Amino acid sequence: MDYAVIMAGGSGKRLWPLSRKKRPKQVLRLLNGQTLLRRCFERLRPMFDIRNIIVLTNAGYADVVRENLPEMAFNNVIAEPAVRDTAGAIGLVSTILTKYDSDATMAVVTADQIIRPAEMLQQALKDALTFVNNNPDDMITFGIQPTFASTLLGYIKCVDARECPNCENKIYSVEAFKEKPDEKTAKEYLNTGQYLWNSGMFVWKAKTILANLAKLLPEATEPLARIRADWGSPNQQKTLKDWFVKLPKISIDYAVMEKADKVYAIRLDCGWLDMGSFAALADIISSDKDNNIVVAGTSELLDCKDSIIVTEDKGHLIAAIGLENIVVAHSPDATLVCHIDQTQRLKELLELIKQHAGEKFL
């Protein structure tokens, strides 16, 4: 059977103070009142039985995820008791799926991406599921057609395109995964036409990814076996808490995809955005006549330009005079004001806040 797994564990520190430890960026209502998580869920609903959609998130986010997706079954939100990166998260959900469905095929998507049009991703997922169900030892990833030489994204080198029966998209062989390059290298990648941005989305058999984890990350084998044995029993949560933390803290790309054989890709030539910062809002929200990005129920801007004004509180007025290239982000108990060019220092700022005020504002 086919399943969709939404990875929704990221915290989104670059969207503080809107995004917090108990309220991640995936559930911020910045998209005409909708959340990234809801948008992701709605993209999957035409393709998957709602009973086969699973959200994997941190324990601290589980309640707010369930509030955002009330139609989902309680047990379809799986809460990780600790942060162990994507290899541990994918190992966990694959282990659970194979306990109940030994032949499960899973599409792994992330909750913090904006993809337009949705139909392009849906067709690519359909083709990937078809390919994997016919080639159960193979794994598919999705590469985004680059629109500029990004130094903030990883790349995959794709070669030897071939037709797949009953698929609209071509299937490429993945020759290499490349980490975030410098500007010169990124331009070289772009010029070859063979490199795509690494989307972090995958389709594979759950048993296949587990076999690759066992081979390439053997330290994960015992923790996953212990969790599997007690899943669904009265000891489920205790075993999960005790053994999940023993999984290696490593991404699935480093642990498996960069080393594995039989890795293929589908090219997505679509609008794609990893929603990780306030500046990213400029790509999804129309600016006003002065090039301001405003996400607010009520605002009055006088002689402001090239600025970003954000609040989820529709009843809160944000008024400003003479701002230029400034971010103003309002939440009920904290407000950020900074120059747009300084937003990359948010993690540094959060460390200072933690030192002086503890966890209260984090």
Secondary structure, DSSP 8 states (H G I E B T S, - for coil): -EEEEEE-----GGGTTTSBTTB-GGG---BTTB-HHHHHHHHHTTTS-GGGEEEEEEGGGHHHHHHH-TTS-GGGEEEESS--HHHHHHHHHHHHHHHH-TT-EEEEEETTEEEESHHHHHHHHHHHHHHHHHSTT-EEEEEE--SS--SSS-EEEEEEEE--TT-SS-EEEEEEEE----HHHHHHHHHHS-EEEEEEEEEEEHHHHHHHHHHH-GGGHHHHHHHHHHTTSTTHHHHHHHHHTTS----HIIIIITT-SSEEEEEE-SEEEE--SGGGGGGTS---TTS-EEE-SEEEEES-BS-EEEES-TT-EEEEES-BSEEEEE-SS-EEEEEGGGGGGHHHHHHHHHHHHTTTT-
